[in-house]
């Protein structure tokens, strides 16, 4: 396998970052759409009711908290695999 140039590595890193950002936005939009679908049921008025707003806010908060916890556990797992187990054990408890 040949060594890659710094420019090639930089381009691959940029593409990876862009893909991660797209995935974050896609996940964010999907969660909001699901919460809206689950919480907003009446369309006979012009505004969203307080209970619907609260439902969406709680739903999104739960989703974000769960996503954050999964991400933290994944990072801890990756740190343990790469030999940084001592660092990972002190976080996220």
C-alpha positions in Angstrom: 0.0 0.0 0.0 1.4 3.4 -0.9 1.7 6.3 1.4 -0.8 9.0 0.9 0.1 12.7 0.4 -0.8 15.2 3.1 -3.2 16.9 0.7 -5.0 13.6 0.0 -5.2 12.9 3.8 -6.6 16.4 4.4 -9.2 15.9 1.7 -10.3 12.6 3.1 -10.5 14.2 6.6 -12.7 17.0 5.2 -15.0 14.5 3.5 -15.3 12.5 6.7 -16.1 15.6 8.7 -18.7 16.7 6.2 -20.3 13.2 6.2 -20.4 13.3 10.0 -22.1 16.7 10.0 -24.6 15.5 7.4 -25.4 12.5 9.7 -25.8 14.7 12.7 -28.3 17.0 10.8 -30.1 14.0 9.4 -30.4 12.4 12.9 -31.5 15.8 14.4 -34.2 16.3 11.7 -35.4 12.7 12.0 -35.8 13.0 15.8 -37.7 16.3 15.5 -40.0 14.9 12.8 -40.7 11.8 14.9 -41.4 13.9 18.0 -43.7 16.2 16.0 -45.6 13.3 14.6 -46.0 11.7 18.0 -46.9 14.9 19.8 -48.9 17.1 17.5 -52.2 15.5 16.6 -54.7 18.3 16.0 -54.5 20.6 13.1 -57.7 22.5 13.6 -56.0 25.6 15.0 -53.3 28.0 13.8 -50.9 27.4 16.7 -49.4 24.5 18.6 -50.8 24.0 22.1 -48.7 24.3 25.2 -49.1 20.6 25.9 -47.9 19.8 22.3 -44.9 22.1 22.8 -44.0 20.4 26.0 -44.4 17.0 24.5 -42.1 17.8 21.6 -39.5 19.5 24.0 -39.5 16.4 26.3 -39.3 14.0 23.4 -36.4 15.8 21.8 -34.6 16.2 25.2 -34.9 12.4 25.7 -33.6 11.7 22.3 -30.6 14.1 22.7 -29.8 12.7 26.2 -29.9 9.1 24.8 -27.7 10.1 21.8 -25.2 11.8 24.1 -25.0 8.8 26.5 -24.5 6.4 23.5 -21.8 8.6 22.1 -20.0 8.8 25.5 -20.1 5.0 25.9 -18.8 4.6 22.3 -16.0 7.0 23.0 -15.2 5.1 26.2 -15.2 1.8 24.4 -12.9 3.2 21.6 -10.5 4.6 24.3 -10.3 1.2 25.9 -9.6 -0.4 22.6 -6.8 2.0 21.7 -5.2 1.8 25.1 -6.6 4.9 26.8 -8.7 2.9 29.3 -7.6 5.0 32.3 -8.8 8.2 30.7 -12.2 6.7 29.7 -12.9 5.3 33.2 -12.8 8.8 34.8 -15.5 10.2 32.4 -19.2 9.7 32.0 -20.0 8.3 35.4 
